[in-house]
Amino acid sequence: MKKNMGNLDRAIRIVIAIILGILIFTGKVSGAIAWILGIISVIFLITGIIGWCSLYALLGISTIKKEAK
């Protein structure tokens, strides 16, 4: 797996995952929505940590900045 996510993209995903986790664990969100947001949170956290997104790979997207020559 070649990384396809830049640092800003990774940081945003991790922050969103943390915010969603806080909303779920504090009870602000419950029921089916909590489960859906929990799954999204886990996906965002994992992709943010490893720096690779399968959807980006499928679509040929990369948010890593190109090196200047």
N, C-alpha and C positions, 0 to 999 in steps of 0.2 A: 504494500500500500504506500503510494507516494502521497505525501501531504498535499492537500489542495485548499487549505484554509489559512488565511493570514492571521497575524496576531490580534488585530482588532476584531475580526470575525469571531475568533475563538473566545476572546474576552467577553464580547457581547453575549454569546451563547451561554457562557458560564454564569454571568450575572443574571440573565433571564432564568436559568435553571434554579439558581439560589432563591430568587424572588418567588418563583412558582412554588418551590419547596416550602418557603416560609408561609405563603398563603394557605397551603394545604395543611401544614402542621399546626397552624394557629386556629384552624377551623373557619377561616374566612370563606373558603370554598369547600363544598362537600358534595357527596353523591357521585353521580356519573361524571360530572364535569371535573371533579377532583381526580378521578381515575384517569381521565383523558389528559388533563394537565400534568399529572404525575408521570405518565408515560412520555409525554413531550419533554418534560423536565429531565428525565433520565437520558433520553436520546440526546438532548442538547448538551448535557454534562459530559457524556461519553465522547461525542464528536468534538466538543471543545477541548477535552483533555488530549485526545489522540491526534487532533488536527486533520482528520480525514472525514469527509462527508460522502456517503454513497450516492446521494442525490446529485451532488456536485459532479462526482465522477461520471454518473450516467449522462448528465447534460453537458459535460466537457467544460465545466466552470472551475476556475481557480481564483481565489482572492489573495494569493501570495503575490507580493510585488515583484516585478521583473527586475533583475539586476541591471544597472546602467553599465554600458560598455564604453 
